[in-house]
Amino acid sequence: MVWINGRTTPGGRAMGVGIQFGGIEGANLQKKIESLIAGYTRADQPTNTM
């Protein structure tokens, strides 16, 4: 599944793109991505990472 929120997305959602992966490969990829962004320090640019 993929979602895209543009500047005019209703509901006050943040602008961005999301991709959902499934299965064991998806879980492993999620862990890898989370480890890569763990050091993200730009507090002025919030993320919606789950």
C-alpha positions as CSV (number, residue, x, y, z in Angstrom):
1,M,0.0,0.0,0.0
2,V,1.2,3.5,-0.8
3,W,-0.1,6.9,0.3
4,I,0.8,10.4,-0.7
5,N,-0.2,13.6,1.2
6,G,0.2,16.7,-0.8
7,R,0.1,20.3,0.5
8,T,-3.7,20.4,0.1
9,T,-4.5,17.1,2.0
10,P,-7.6,17.5,4.1
11,G,-7.6,16.8,7.9
12,G,-4.4,18.6,8.8
13,R,-2.2,15.6,7.8
14,A,1.5,16.3,7.3
15,M,2.8,16.4,3.7
16,G,4.6,13.2,2.8
17,V,4.7,9.7,1.3
18,G,4.2,6.3,2.9
19,I,4.8,2.8,1.9
20,Q,3.6,-0.3,3.7
21,F,5.5,-3.6,3.3
22,G,4.2,-7.0,4.5
23,G,5.5,-10.3,5.7
24,I,8.9,-11.1,7.3
25,E,10.8,-9.1,4.6
26,G,8.6,-6.1,5.4
27,A,9.3,-6.4,9.2
28,N,13.0,-6.7,8.5
29,L,13.0,-3.7,6.2
30,Q,11.0,-1.6,8.8
31,K,13.7,-2.3,11.4
32,K,16.4,-1.3,9.0
33,I,14.7,2.0,8.1
34,E,14.0,2.8,11.7
35,S,17.7,2.2,12.6
36,L,18.7,4.5,9.7
37,I,16.5,7.4,10.8
38,A,17.1,6.9,14.6
39,G,19.7,9.6,14.5
40,Y,17.4,12.1,12.7
41,T,17.9,15.3,14.7
42,R,15.8,17.9,12.8
43,A,13.2,18.4,15.4
44,D,11.7,21.2,13.3
45,Q,10.7,18.6,10.7
46,P,8.5,16.0,12.4
47,T,8.0,12.5,11.0
48,N,5.1,10.1,11.1
49,T,7.2,7.0,11.2
50,M,5.5,4.0,12.9
